[in-house]
């Protein structure tokens, strides 16, 4: 069974306030007598379900093409998060046995929002939680929230902590209808140079 846990990218997809909206335009058009439809598109690499490249917040950080591919594919655990907003702490996960979990996907109320709605609040990570998860061998943290840091954060301590521990993130997952448990995650970034993130087609597979 395959679960598509990706937001649809369209002209109505909600984007971070101030970021570029997605748009598509025709170069050639079948109905105008051309042999093909040929389109261009403009989008922020943070549109919909995406990964942050380290270059997003580190001057010499990797672009998507240089991010560690193996982190984005393999066994993953989906865990429900009940908080509507605020920082998640190790205590919120201490009841779980995360032994052997390399990829942790956090499923919150934000997944229930349609693709064109921006969450007025959302749960995010904390430096303490990242340190705690890194010590347990987690390499990837996926959220349905639009950021691993608070909306108004300028220090981006969680983003920097991910880089420090060589961990990677996925933001704006869409986990509606996915029950907690173990899956195989496939969410490979595009091999993009020079930009700060990449949309991914994120799927969960069961045996
Ligand atoms: Zn991002």
Boltz pocket constraint, residues with backbone or C-beta under 6 A from the ligand:
constraints:
  - pocket:
      binder: B
      contacts: [[A, 46], [A, 50], [A, 51], [A, 52], [A, 146], [A, 147], [A, 171], [A, 197]]
      max_distance: 6.0
